[in-house]
Amino acid sequence: MQPVQPLQSVTSAHTDRSLQLTLFIVSLVTASVLGLIVLFIFRETLPALSGPGMLRFVTDESWHPLENQFGMLPMLWGTLASTALAIFLATPLGIGAALFCRYFAPRPIVRPFRALITLLAGISSVVFGFWGLTVLVPLIARFEPPGASLLAASLILTIMILPTVALMSEAAINSVPESYSGGAAALGLSKGATIRQVILPAAKSGIFAAVILATARALGETMAVLMVSGNVVQTPGSLFDPIRTLTANIALEMAYATQFHRSTLFVSGLVLTFVIAALAIAAHRVEHRAGSHHAA
C-alpha cells in the first residue's frame, strides 16, 4: 500500500500552486499594461516620425509649433541639467541621512527623524511647487532675477527625491550583516573607517538602485518643476537661466495641441521613456554584477 500524504502537506502544496498562479497572473497583467502604454505612445508618435523624422527635433533652432519649429534639444538639456544637479545634491545628503540614522543619531531622535523623512516623501508635488514659487523663487530673485530658473527647479527636485535616496539607502545599509561591522572592529578600524571601507562598499548596489529610482522620479516630475522653472525654451547657460523641461512642455501644450503638434509631444514622452528604460537596464546590470561578486 502507498503511504497516504498528510492532509497538511496536500493543503500546503495546493496553496503554493495557487500563490504561484496568482503571482504569475499579476505579473502578466502588469507587463501587459506597461507594454500597451509603450505601444500607444509609439503609435501616437508615428505621424511625427514618418514625416521629417527625428532629425528635425534636434536641428530645429527652438520650439515654436505655430512657426513649424519643433526643436526639443533645449528642453532635453534643461531636463537633464536639472535632474543631474538634483541627483548631485540629493545623493550625498540622502546617504548622509541614512548613515546618521543608522550609526550616529541618539536613539530618541532616530524614529522622529525617519518619520520626518517619510512624511517628506508623501507630500504632493504641487505643494512643493507652491512653496518653491512663493518662497524659493523670490529668494533666488534677490540675488539674480528672475528667480524662476534651473537652480530653483533643481533645488525643488532635490527636496523631492531626497527621501527616496535616504530611505532606500538606509534599507541597503541595514541589510549589511552585522558580522561585517564586527570583523572591522576586530581589525581595529574606527567607525568612520568601517563605514567608508566596509559598509558603503557592501551596500553600494542598494544605494545605486536608490539613486536610479530617484533619477527616474526627477526626470518624470512635472508640476513642481513647471511652477518654478520659468518655462522658457532655451539651453541654460547658467544656474539662473529659466528653462522648460520635456514634462512641463507636455503638460502646458497637450490641452490644445492637434495633429502634428500633438504627435511631437508624444515624441517627448517616448524620449523620456527610453531614458528611464536605460536607467532601469543600468540598475539591473549593476545589481546582477553585485550578485555575481557576492556569489564568487
ChimeraX commands (.cxc) that place a marker at each C-alpha (Angstrom):
marker #1 position 0.00,0.00,0.00 radius 0.5
marker #1 position 1.18,3.51,-0.85 radius 0.5
marker #1 position 1.57,5.84,2.10 radius 0.5
marker #1 position -1.16,8.43,2.42 radius 0.5
marker #1 position 0.10,12.01,2.25 radius 0.5
marker #1 position -0.72,14.08,5.30 radius 0.5
marker #1 position -3.61,16.49,4.77 radius 0.5
marker #1 position -1.44,19.42,5.88 radius 0.5
marker #1 position 1.16,18.66,3.15 radius 0.5
marker #1 position -1.53,18.45,0.44 radius 0.5
marker #1 position -3.06,21.74,1.57 radius 0.5
marker #1 position 0.35,23.45,1.63 radius 0.5
marker #1 position 1.15,22.25,-1.90 radius 0.5
marker #1 position -2.23,23.48,-3.16 radius 0.5
marker #1 position -1.66,26.87,-1.50 radius 0.5
marker #1 position 1.78,27.17,-3.09 radius 0.5
marker #1 position 0.38,26.42,-6.56 radius 0.5
marker #1 position -2.44,28.94,-6.07 radius 0.5
marker #1 position 0.01,31.61,-4.94 radius 0.5
marker #1 position 2.31,30.88,-7.87 radius 0.5
marker #1 position -0.60,31.16,-10.32 radius 0.5
marker #1 position -1.82,34.39,-8.73 radius 0.5
marker #1 position 1.62,35.99,-8.87 radius 0.5
marker #1 position 2.03,34.89,-12.49 radius 0.5
marker #1 position -1.29,36.49,-13.44 radius 0.5
marker #1 position -0.43,39.71,-11.61 radius 0.5
marker #1 position 2.98,39.88,-13.30 radius 0.5
marker #1 position 1.44,39.20,-16.69 radius 0.5
marker #1 position -1.17,41.94,-16.24 radius 0.5
marker #1 position 1.49,44.42,-15.11 radius 0.5
marker #1 position 3.76,43.63,-18.07 radius 0.5
marker #1 position 0.79,43.81,-20.47 radius 0.5
marker #1 position -0.30,47.22,-19.19 radius 0.5
marker #1 position 3.25,48.54,-19.50 radius 0.5
marker #1 position 3.57,47.13,-23.00 radius 0.5
marker #1 position 0.24,48.63,-24.07 radius 0.5
marker #1 position 1.26,52.06,-22.77 radius 0.5
marker #1 position 4.54,51.95,-24.70 radius 0.5
marker #1 position 2.75,50.77,-27.85 radius 0.5
marker #1 position 0.17,53.56,-27.52 radius 0.5
marker #1 position 2.89,56.20,-27.14 radius 0.5
marker #1 position 4.78,54.79,-30.12 radius 0.5
marker #1 position 1.64,54.71,-32.27 radius 0.5
marker #1 position 0.89,58.35,-31.45 radius 0.5
marker #1 position 4.43,59.36,-32.47 radius 0.5
marker #1 position 4.16,57.83,-35.96 radius 0.5
marker #1 position 2.79,60.98,-37.70 radius 0.5
marker #1 position 5.79,62.97,-36.43 radius 0.5
marker #1 position 8.39,60.25,-37.06 radius 0.5
marker #1 position 7.12,59.25,-40.50 radius 0.5
marker #1 position 7.34,62.83,-41.81 radius 0.5
marker #1 position 10.55,64.80,-41.32 radius 0.5
marker #1 position 11.77,62.22,-38.82 radius 0.5
marker #1 position 13.72,62.52,-35.60 radius 0.5
marker #1 position 16.42,64.75,-37.07 radius 0.5
marker #1 position 14.33,67.91,-37.05 radius 0.5
marker #1 position 13.75,67.61,-33.31 radius 0.5
marker #1 position 17.49,68.10,-32.91 radius 0.5
marker #1 position 18.24,70.51,-35.77 radius 0.5
marker #1 position 15.36,73.00,-35.36 radius 0.5
marker #1 position 16.55,76.07,-33.50 radius 0.5
marker #1 position 13.73,76.24,-30.97 radius 0.5
marker #1 position 10.22,75.11,-30.09 radius 0.5
marker #1 position 7.60,77.25,-31.87 radius 0.5
marker #1 position 4.81,74.95,-33.12 radius 0.5
marker #1 position 2.91,77.82,-34.81 radius 0.5
marker #1 position 6.04,78.55,-36.88 radius 0.5
marker #1 position 6.65,74.85,-37.58 radius 0.5
marker #1 position 9.71,74.76,-35.31 radius 0.5
marker #1 position 9.98,71.67,-33.09 radius 0.5
marker #1 position 13.46,71.73,-31.61 radius 0.5
marker #1 position 13.46,69.62,-28.44 radius 0.5
marker #1 position 17.16,69.88,-27.68 radius 0.5
marker #1 position 16.92,72.92,-25.36 radius 0.5
marker #1 position 14.20,71.21,-23.31 radius 0.5
marker #1 position 16.16,67.97,-23.23 radius 0.5
marker #1 position 19.21,69.82,-21.93 radius 0.5
marker #1 position 17.05,71.58,-19.35 radius 0.5
marker #1 position 15.59,68.26,-18.22 radius 0.5
marker #1 position 18.97,66.55,-17.95 radius 0.5
marker #1 position 20.65,69.54,-16.28 radius 0.5
marker #1 position 18.01,69.94,-13.57 radius 0.5
marker #1 position 17.96,66.19,-12.91 radius 0.5
marker #1 position 21.75,65.90,-12.80 radius 0.5
marker #1 position 22.11,68.80,-10.37 radius 0.5
marker #1 position 19.33,67.42,-8.16 radius 0.5
marker #1 position 21.00,63.99,-8.06 radius 0.5
marker #1 position 24.37,65.61,-7.36 radius 0.5
marker #1 position 22.88,67.36,-4.31 radius 0.5
marker #1 position 20.45,64.70,-3.09 radius 0.5
marker #1 position 22.80,61.69,-3.21 radius 0.5
marker #1 position 25.31,62.78,-0.52 radius 0.5
marker #1 position 22.51,64.31,1.58 radius 0.5
marker #1 position 20.42,61.13,1.38 radius 0.5
marker #1 position 23.31,58.79,2.13 radius 0.5
marker #1 position 24.39,61.07,4.97 radius 0.5
marker #1 position 20.87,61.00,6.44 radius 0.5
marker #1 position 20.82,57.20,6.20 radius 0.5
marker #1 position 24.21,56.89,7.94 radius 0.5
marker #1 position 23.13,59.38,10.60 radius 0.5
marker #1 position 20.03,57.30,11.39 radius 0.5
marker #1 position 21.98,54.05,11.48 radius 0.5
marker #1 position 25.19,54.97,13.29 radius 0.5
marker #1 position 25.24,58.45,14.77 radius 0.5
marker #1 position 21.76,59.63,15.82 radius 0.5
marker #1 position 20.83,59.35,19.52 radius 0.5
marker #1 position 18.21,56.66,19.99 radius 0.5
marker #1 position 15.34,59.07,20.91 radius 0.5
marker #1 position 15.91,61.02,17.69 radius 0.5
marker #1 position 16.04,58.12,15.22 radius 0.5
marker #1 position 12.32,57.40,14.98 radius 0.5
marker #1 position 11.14,61.05,14.69 radius 0.5
marker #1 position 13.88,61.78,12.14 radius 0.5
marker #1 position 12.91,58.78,10.00 radius 0.5
marker #1 position 9.23,59.70,10.31 radius 0.5
marker #1 position 10.02,63.21,9.11 radius 0.5
marker #1 position 11.80,61.88,6.03 radius 0.5
marker #1 position 8.90,59.51,5.33 radius 0.5
marker #1 position 6.44,62.40,5.66 radius 0.5
marker #1 position 8.51,64.43,3.22 radius 0.5
marker #1 position 8.18,61.59,0.70 radius 0.5
marker #1 position 4.37,61.76,0.92 radius 0.5
marker #1 position 3.93,65.47,0.26 radius 0.5
marker #1 position 2.26,66.24,-3.06 radius 0.5
marker #1 position 4.41,67.72,-5.81 radius 0.5
marker #1 position 2.07,70.68,-6.24 radius 0.5
marker #1 position 2.71,71.60,-2.60 radius 0.5
marker #1 position 6.45,71.59,-3.26 radius 0.5
marker #1 position 5.85,73.70,-6.34 radius 0.5
marker #1 position 3.68,76.18,-4.45 radius 0.5
marker #1 position 6.32,76.51,-1.72 radius 0.5
marker #1 position 9.04,76.96,-4.30 radius 0.5
marker #1 position 7.03,79.58,-6.18 radius 0.5
marker #1 position 6.27,81.66,-3.08 radius 0.5
marker #1 position 9.49,81.20,-1.09 radius 0.5
marker #1 position 12.37,79.81,-3.13 radius 0.5
marker #1 position 11.87,81.77,-6.38 radius 0.5
marker #1 position 11.66,85.20,-4.65 radius 0.5
marker #1 position 14.73,84.28,-2.57 radius 0.5
marker #1 position 16.77,83.47,-5.68 radius 0.5
marker #1 position 15.42,86.59,-7.41 radius 0.5
marker #1 position 17.05,88.75,-4.72 radius 0.5
marker #1 position 20.45,87.61,-5.96 radius 0.5
marker #1 position 19.74,87.05,-9.66 radius 0.5
marker #1 position 16.37,87.81,-11.35 radius 0.5
marker #1 position 14.02,86.39,-12.44 radius 0.5
marker #1 position 14.31,83.66,-9.78 radius 0.5
marker #1 position 12.38,81.03,-11.71 radius 0.5
marker #1 position 15.33,79.13,-13.09 radius 0.5
marker #1 position 17.35,75.96,-13.46 radius 0.5
marker #1 position 18.58,76.43,-9.89 radius 0.5
marker #1 position 15.06,76.69,-8.48 radius 0.5
marker #1 position 13.93,73.59,-10.39 radius 0.5
marker #1 position 17.00,71.63,-9.24 radius 0.5
marker #1 position 16.55,72.60,-5.58 radius 0.5
marker #1 position 12.87,71.60,-5.64 radius 0.5
marker #1 position 13.77,68.28,-7.24 radius 0.5
marker #1 position 16.49,67.76,-4.64 radius 0.5
marker #1 position 13.98,68.11,-1.81 radius 0.5
marker #1 position 11.52,65.81,-3.57 radius 0.5
marker #1 position 13.93,62.96,-4.29 radius 0.5
marker #1 position 15.88,63.22,-1.04 radius 0.5
marker #1 position 13.51,60.86,0.88 radius 0.5
marker #1 position 13.84,58.21,-1.84 radius 0.5
marker #1 position 17.63,58.24,-1.63 radius 0.5
marker #1 position 17.65,58.38,2.19 radius 0.5
marker #1 position 15.09,55.63,2.88 radius 0.5
marker #1 position 16.36,53.19,0.26 radius 0.5
marker #1 position 19.99,53.80,1.25 radius 0.5
marker #1 position 19.13,53.15,4.88 radius 0.5
marker #1 position 17.45,49.87,3.89 radius 0.5
marker #1 position 20.57,48.87,1.92 radius 0.5
marker #1 position 22.86,49.78,4.84 radius 0.5
marker #1 position 20.68,47.89,7.31 radius 0.5
marker #1 position 20.88,44.78,5.10 radius 0.5
marker #1 position 24.67,44.59,5.55 radius 0.5
marker #1 position 25.34,41.72,8.01 radius 0.5
marker #1 position 26.44,42.72,11.50 radius 0.5
marker #1 position 29.41,40.38,11.12 radius 0.5
marker #1 position 30.95,42.87,8.69 radius 0.5
marker #1 position 31.00,45.58,11.36 radius 0.5
marker #1 position 32.20,43.10,13.98 radius 0.5
marker #1 position 35.05,41.95,11.76 radius 0.5
marker #1 position 36.07,45.54,11.05 radius 0.5
marker #1 position 36.04,46.34,14.77 radius 0.5
marker #1 position 38.16,43.29,15.46 radius 0.5
marker #1 position 40.73,44.60,12.98 radius 0.5
marker #1 position 40.86,47.89,14.87 radius 0.5
marker #1 position 39.03,50.06,12.32 radius 0.5
marker #1 position 37.28,53.15,13.61 radius 0.5
marker #1 position 33.59,53.75,12.99 radius 0.5
marker #1 position 34.34,56.16,10.16 radius 0.5
marker #1 position 36.80,53.78,8.52 radius 0.5
marker #1 position 34.32,50.91,8.88 radius 0.5
marker #1 position 31.62,52.95,7.15 radius 0.5
marker #1 position 33.92,54.04,4.29 radius 0.5
marker #1 position 35.76,50.78,3.71 radius 0.5
marker #1 position 33.21,48.11,4.67 radius 0.5
marker #1 position 29.59,49.27,4.98 radius 0.5
marker #1 position 29.27,51.54,1.94 radius 0.5
marker #1 position 31.03,49.11,-0.46 radius 0.5
marker #1 position 28.80,46.28,0.77 radius 0.5
marker #1 position 25.64,48.38,0.33 radius 0.5
marker #1 position 26.63,50.04,-2.95 radius 0.5
marker #1 position 24.20,48.07,-5.15 radius 0.5
marker #1 position 21.22,49.09,-2.99 radius 0.5
marker #1 position 22.43,52.69,-2.85 radius 0.5
marker #1 position 22.86,52.73,-6.62 radius 0.5
marker #1 position 19.31,51.42,-7.03 radius 0.5
marker #1 position 18.10,54.26,-4.79 radius 0.5
marker #1 position 19.90,56.82,-6.96 radius 0.5
marker #1 position 18.46,55.29,-10.14 radius 0.5
marker #1 position 14.91,55.38,-8.74 radius 0.5
marker #1 position 15.39,58.97,-7.60 radius 0.5
marker #1 position 16.71,59.90,-11.05 radius 0.5
marker #1 position 13.65,58.37,-12.70 radius 0.5
marker #1 position 11.36,60.36,-10.42 radius 0.5
marker #1 position 13.25,63.59,-11.10 radius 0.5
marker #1 position 13.06,63.01,-14.86 radius 0.5
marker #1 position 9.31,62.42,-14.68 radius 0.5
marker #1 position 8.40,65.24,-12.29 radius 0.5
marker #1 position 6.06,67.78,-13.87 radius 0.5
marker #1 position 4.00,70.10,-11.71 radius 0.5
marker #1 position 6.61,71.34,-9.24 radius 0.5
marker #1 position 9.19,71.95,-11.98 radius 0.5
marker #1 position 6.60,73.68,-14.16 radius 0.5
marker #1 position 5.83,76.13,-11.34 radius 0.5
marker #1 position 9.43,77.20,-10.58 radius 0.5
marker #1 position 11.50,76.73,-13.75 radius 0.5
marker #1 position 10.33,79.78,-15.73 radius 0.5
marker #1 position 9.19,77.73,-18.76 radius 0.5
marker #1 position 11.44,79.42,-21.31 radius 0.5
marker #1 position 12.58,77.16,-24.14 radius 0.5
marker #1 position 16.32,77.75,-24.15 radius 0.5
marker #1 position 19.54,75.89,-23.44 radius 0.5
marker #1 position 20.61,77.07,-19.97 radius 0.5
marker #1 position 23.87,78.96,-19.87 radius 0.5
marker #1 position 23.90,79.37,-16.10 radius 0.5
marker #1 position 22.08,78.18,-13.00 radius 0.5
marker #1 position 19.93,81.32,-13.02 radius 0.5
marker #1 position 18.54,80.92,-16.55 radius 0.5
marker #1 position 14.86,79.96,-16.91 radius 0.5
marker #1 position 14.31,76.56,-18.53 radius 0.5
marker #1 position 11.49,74.34,-19.73 radius 0.5
marker #1 position 11.61,70.59,-19.23 radius 0.5
marker #1 position 10.07,68.00,-21.52 radius 0.5
marker #1 position 7.45,67.00,-18.96 radius 0.5
marker #1 position 6.45,70.62,-18.35 radius 0.5
marker #1 position 6.15,71.17,-22.10 radius 0.5
marker #1 position 3.78,68.21,-22.42 radius 0.5
marker #1 position 1.63,69.46,-19.53 radius 0.5
marker #1 position 1.48,73.01,-20.91 radius 0.5
marker #1 position 0.63,72.21,-24.53 radius 0.5
marker #1 position -1.22,68.89,-24.65 radius 0.5
marker #1 position -4.58,70.52,-23.89 radius 0.5
marker #1 position -4.65,72.47,-27.15 radius 0.5
marker #1 position -2.19,70.56,-29.36 radius 0.5
marker #1 position -3.60,68.96,-32.52 radius 0.5
marker #1 position -2.34,66.75,-35.32 radius 0.5
marker #1 position 1.44,67.05,-35.89 radius 0.5
marker #1 position 1.93,69.23,-32.80 radius 0.5
marker #1 position 0.22,66.61,-30.64 radius 0.5
marker #1 position 2.32,63.85,-32.16 radius 0.5
marker #1 position 5.55,65.71,-31.36 radius 0.5
marker #1 position 4.52,65.91,-27.71 radius 0.5
marker #1 position 4.24,62.13,-27.70 radius 0.5
marker #1 position 7.77,62.03,-29.12 radius 0.5
marker #1 position 8.85,63.87,-25.96 radius 0.5
marker #1 position 7.15,61.17,-23.90 radius 0.5
marker #1 position 8.86,58.46,-25.95 radius 0.5
marker #1 position 12.27,60.06,-25.35 radius 0.5
marker #1 position 11.64,60.13,-21.59 radius 0.5
marker #1 position 10.50,56.50,-21.70 radius 0.5
marker #1 position 13.73,55.45,-23.42 radius 0.5
marker #1 position 15.86,57.38,-20.91 radius 0.5
marker #1 position 14.10,55.78,-17.94 radius 0.5
marker #1 position 14.31,52.34,-19.58 radius 0.5
marker #1 position 18.06,52.85,-20.00 radius 0.5
marker #1 position 18.33,53.71,-16.30 radius 0.5
marker #1 position 16.38,50.57,-15.37 radius 0.5
marker #1 position 18.68,48.41,-17.53 radius 0.5
marker #1 position 21.74,50.01,-15.93 radius 0.5
marker #1 position 20.36,49.35,-12.45 radius 0.5
marker #1 position 19.66,45.71,-13.35 radius 0.5
marker #1 position 23.19,45.21,-14.64 radius 0.5
marker #1 position 24.75,46.73,-11.54 radius 0.5
marker #1 position 22.58,44.53,-9.32 radius 0.5
marker #1 position 23.50,41.45,-11.38 radius 0.5
marker #1 position 27.21,42.26,-11.12 radius 0.5
marker #1 position 26.92,42.79,-7.39 radius 0.5
marker #1 position 25.13,39.45,-7.01 radius 0.5
marker #1 position 27.76,37.67,-9.06 radius 0.5
marker #1 position 30.51,39.30,-6.99 radius 0.5
marker #1 position 28.94,38.19,-3.71 radius 0.5
marker #1 position 28.38,34.68,-5.07 radius 0.5
marker #1 position 32.04,34.46,-6.07 radius 0.5
marker link #1:1,2 radius 0.2
marker link #1:2,3 radius 0.2
marker link #1:3,4 radius 0.2
marker link #1:4,5 radius 0.2
marker link #1:5,6 radius 0.2
marker link #1:6,7 radius 0.2
marker link #1:7,8 radius 0.2
marker link #1:8,9 radius 0.2
marker link #1:9,10 radius 0.2
marker link #1:10,11 radius 0.2
marker link #1:11,12 radius 0.2
marker link #1:12,13 radius 0.2
marker link #1:13,14 radius 0.2
marker link #1:14,15 radius 0.2
marker link #1:15,16 radius 0.2
marker link #1:16,17 radius 0.2
marker link #1:17,18 radius 0.2
marker link #1:18,19 radius 0.2
marker link #1:19,20 radius 0.2
marker link #1:20,21 radius 0.2
marker link #1:21,22 radius 0.2
marker link #1:22,23 radius 0.2
marker link #1:23,24 radius 0.2
marker link #1:24,25 radius 0.2
marker link #1:25,26 radius 0.2
marker link #1:26,27 radius 0.2
marker link #1:27,28 radius 0.2
marker link #1:28,29 radius 0.2
marker link #1:29,30 radius 0.2
marker link #1:30,31 radius 0.2
marker link #1:31,32 radius 0.2
marker link #1:32,33 radius 0.2
marker link #1:33,34 radius 0.2
marker link #1:34,35 radius 0.2
marker link #1:35,36 radius 0.2
marker link #1:36,37 radius 0.2
marker link #1:37,38 radius 0.2
marker link #1:38,39 radius 0.2
marker link #1:39,40 radius 0.2
marker link #1:40,41 radius 0.2
marker link #1:41,42 radius 0.2
marker link #1:42,43 radius 0.2
marker link #1:43,44 radius 0.2
marker link #1:44,45 radius 0.2
marker link #1:45,46 radius 0.2
marker link #1:46,47 radius 0.2
marker link #1:47,48 radius 0.2
marker link #1:48,49 radius 0.2
marker link #1:49,50 radius 0.2
marker link #1:50,51 radius 0.2
marker link #1:51,52 radius 0.2
marker link #1:52,53 radius 0.2
marker link #1:53,54 radius 0.2
marker link #1:54,55 radius 0.2
marker link #1:55,56 radius 0.2
marker link #1:56,57 radius 0.2
marker link #1:57,58 radius 0.2
marker link #1:58,59 radius 0.2
marker link #1:59,60 radius 0.2
marker link #1:60,61 radius 0.2
marker link #1:61,62 radius 0.2
marker link #1:62,63 radius 0.2
marker link #1:63,64 radius 0.2
marker link #1:64,65 radius 0.2
marker link #1:65,66 radius 0.2
marker link #1:66,67 radius 0.2
marker link #1:67,68 radius 0.2
marker link #1:68,69 radius 0.2
marker link #1:69,70 radius 0.2
marker link #1:70,71 radius 0.2
marker link #1:71,72 radius 0.2
marker link #1:72,73 radius 0.2
marker link #1:73,74 radius 0.2
marker link #1:74,75 radius 0.2
marker link #1:75,76 radius 0.2
marker link #1:76,77 radius 0.2
marker link #1:77,78 radius 0.2
marker link #1:78,79 radius 0.2
marker link #1:79,80 radius 0.2
marker link #1:80,81 radius 0.2
marker link #1:81,82 radius 0.2
marker link #1:82,83 radius 0.2
marker link #1:83,84 radius 0.2
marker link #1:84,85 radius 0.2
marker link #1:85,86 radius 0.2
marker link #1:86,87 radius 0.2
marker link #1:87,88 radius 0.2
marker link #1:88,89 radius 0.2
marker link #1:89,90 radius 0.2
marker link #1:90,91 radius 0.2
marker link #1:91,92 radius 0.2
marker link #1:92,93 radius 0.2
marker link #1:93,94 radius 0.2
marker link #1:94,95 radius 0.2
marker link #1:95,96 radius 0.2
marker link #1:96,97 radius 0.2
marker link #1:97,98 radius 0.2
marker link #1:98,99 radius 0.2
marker link #1:99,100 radius 0.2
marker link #1:100,101 radius 0.2
marker link #1:101,102 radius 0.2
marker link #1:102,103 radius 0.2
marker link #1:103,104 radius 0.2
marker link #1:104,105 radius 0.2
marker link #1:105,106 radius 0.2
marker link #1:106,107 radius 0.2
marker link #1:107,108 radius 0.2
marker link #1:108,109 radius 0.2
marker link #1:109,110 radius 0.2
marker link #1:110,111 radius 0.2
marker link #1:111,112 radius 0.2
marker link #1:112,113 radius 0.2
marker link #1:113,114 radius 0.2
marker link #1:114,115 radius 0.2
marker link #1:115,116 radius 0.2
marker link #1:116,117 radius 0.2
marker link #1:117,118 radius 0.2
marker link #1:118,119 radius 0.2
marker link #1:119,120 radius 0.2
marker link #1:120,121 radius 0.2
marker link #1:121,122 radius 0.2
marker link #1:122,123 radius 0.2
marker link #1:123,124 radius 0.2
marker link #1:124,125 radius 0.2
marker link #1:125,126 radius 0.2
marker link #1:126,127 radius 0.2
marker link #1:127,128 radius 0.2
marker link #1:128,129 radius 0.2
marker link #1:129,130 radius 0.2
marker link #1:130,131 radius 0.2
marker link #1:131,132 radius 0.2
marker link #1:132,133 radius 0.2
marker link #1:133,134 radius 0.2
marker link #1:134,135 radius 0.2
marker link #1:135,136 radius 0.2
marker link #1:136,137 radius 0.2
marker link #1:137,138 radius 0.2
marker link #1:138,139 radius 0.2
marker link #1:139,140 radius 0.2
marker link #1:140,141 radius 0.2
marker link #1:141,142 radius 0.2
marker link #1:142,143 radius 0.2
marker link #1:143,144 radius 0.2
marker link #1:144,145 radius 0.2
marker link #1:145,146 radius 0.2
marker link #1:146,147 radius 0.2
marker link #1:147,148 radius 0.2
marker link #1:148,149 radius 0.2
marker link #1:149,150 radius 0.2
marker link #1:150,151 radius 0.2
marker link #1:151,152 radius 0.2
marker link #1:152,153 radius 0.2
marker link #1:153,154 radius 0.2
marker link #1:154,155 radius 0.2
marker link #1:155,156 radius 0.2
marker link #1:156,157 radius 0.2
marker link #1:157,158 radius 0.2
marker link #1:158,159 radius 0.2
marker link #1:159,160 radius 0.2
marker link #1:160,161 radius 0.2
marker link #1:161,162 radius 0.2
marker link #1:162,163 radius 0.2
marker link #1:163,164 radius 0.2
marker link #1:164,165 radius 0.2
marker link #1:165,166 radius 0.2
marker link #1:166,167 radius 0.2
marker link #1:167,168 radius 0.2
marker link #1:168,169 radius 0.2
marker link #1:169,170 radius 0.2
marker link #1:170,171 radius 0.2
marker link #1:171,172 radius 0.2
marker link #1:172,173 radius 0.2
marker link #1:173,174 radius 0.2
marker link #1:174,175 radius 0.2
marker link #1:175,176 radius 0.2
marker link #1:176,177 radius 0.2
marker link #1:177,178 radius 0.2
marker link #1:178,179 radius 0.2
marker link #1:179,180 radius 0.2
marker link #1:180,181 radius 0.2
marker link #1:181,182 radius 0.2
marker link #1:182,183 radius 0.2
marker link #1:183,184 radius 0.2
marker link #1:184,185 radius 0.2
marker link #1:185,186 radius 0.2
marker link #1:186,187 radius 0.2
marker link #1:187,188 radius 0.2
marker link #1:188,189 radius 0.2
marker link #1:189,190 radius 0.2
marker link #1:190,191 radius 0.2
marker link #1:191,192 radius 0.2
marker link #1:192,193 radius 0.2
marker link #1:193,194 radius 0.2
marker link #1:194,195 radius 0.2
marker link #1:195,196 radius 0.2
marker link #1:196,197 radius 0.2
marker link #1:197,198 radius 0.2
marker link #1:198,199 radius 0.2
marker link #1:199,200 radius 0.2
marker link #1:200,201 radius 0.2
marker link #1:201,202 radius 0.2
marker link #1:202,203 radius 0.2
marker link #1:203,204 radius 0.2
marker link #1:204,205 radius 0.2
marker link #1:205,206 radius 0.2
marker link #1:206,207 radius 0.2
marker link #1:207,208 radius 0.2
marker link #1:208,209 radius 0.2
marker link #1:209,210 radius 0.2
marker link #1:210,211 radius 0.2
marker link #1:211,212 radius 0.2
marker link #1:212,213 radius 0.2
marker link #1:213,214 radius 0.2
marker link #1:214,215 radius 0.2
marker link #1:215,216 radius 0.2
marker link #1:216,217 radius 0.2
marker link #1:217,218 radius 0.2
marker link #1:218,219 radius 0.2
marker link #1:219,220 radius 0.2
marker link #1:220,221 radius 0.2
marker link #1:221,222 radius 0.2
marker link #1:222,223 radius 0.2
marker link #1:223,224 radius 0.2
marker link #1:224,225 radius 0.2
marker link #1:225,226 radius 0.2
marker link #1:226,227 radius 0.2
marker link #1:227,228 radius 0.2
marker link #1:228,229 radius 0.2
marker link #1:229,230 radius 0.2
marker link #1:230,231 radius 0.2
marker link #1:231,232 radius 0.2
marker link #1:232,233 radius 0.2
marker link #1:233,234 radius 0.2
marker link #1:234,235 radius 0.2
marker link #1:235,236 radius 0.2
marker link #1:236,237 radius 0.2
marker link #1:237,238 radius 0.2
marker link #1:238,239 radius 0.2
marker link #1:239,240 radius 0.2
marker link #1:240,241 radius 0.2
marker link #1:241,242 radius 0.2
marker link #1:242,243 radius 0.2
marker link #1:243,244 radius 0.2
marker link #1:244,245 radius 0.2
marker link #1:245,246 radius 0.2
marker link #1:246,247 radius 0.2
marker link #1:247,248 radius 0.2
marker link #1:248,249 radius 0.2
marker link #1:249,250 radius 0.2
marker link #1:250,251 radius 0.2
marker link #1:251,252 radius 0.2
marker link #1:252,253 radius 0.2
marker link #1:253,254 radius 0.2
marker link #1:254,255 radius 0.2
marker link #1:255,256 radius 0.2
marker link #1:256,257 radius 0.2
marker link #1:257,258 radius 0.2
marker link #1:258,259 radius 0.2
marker link #1:259,260 radius 0.2
marker link #1:260,261 radius 0.2
marker link #1:261,262 radius 0.2
marker link #1:262,263 radius 0.2
marker link #1:263,264 radius 0.2
marker link #1:264,265 radius 0.2
marker link #1:265,266 radius 0.2
marker link #1:266,267 radius 0.2
marker link #1:267,268 radius 0.2
marker link #1:268,269 radius 0.2
marker link #1:269,270 radius 0.2
marker link #1:270,271 radius 0.2
marker link #1:271,272 radius 0.2
marker link #1:272,273 radius 0.2
marker link #1:273,274 radius 0.2
marker link #1:274,275 radius 0.2
marker link #1:275,276 radius 0.2
marker link #1:276,277 radius 0.2
marker link #1:277,278 radius 0.2
marker link #1:278,279 radius 0.2
marker link #1:279,280 radius 0.2
marker link #1:280,281 radius 0.2
marker link #1:281,282 radius 0.2
marker link #1:282,283 radius 0.2
marker link #1:283,284 radius 0.2
marker link #1:284,285 radius 0.2
marker link #1:285,286 radius 0.2
marker link #1:286,287 radius 0.2
marker link #1:287,288 radius 0.2
marker link #1:288,289 radius 0.2
marker link #1:289,290 radius 0.2
marker link #1:290,291 radius 0.2
marker link #1:291,292 radius 0.2
marker link #1:292,293 radius 0.2
marker link #1:293,294 radius 0.2
marker link #1:294,295 radius 0.2
marker link #1:295,296 radius 0.2
view
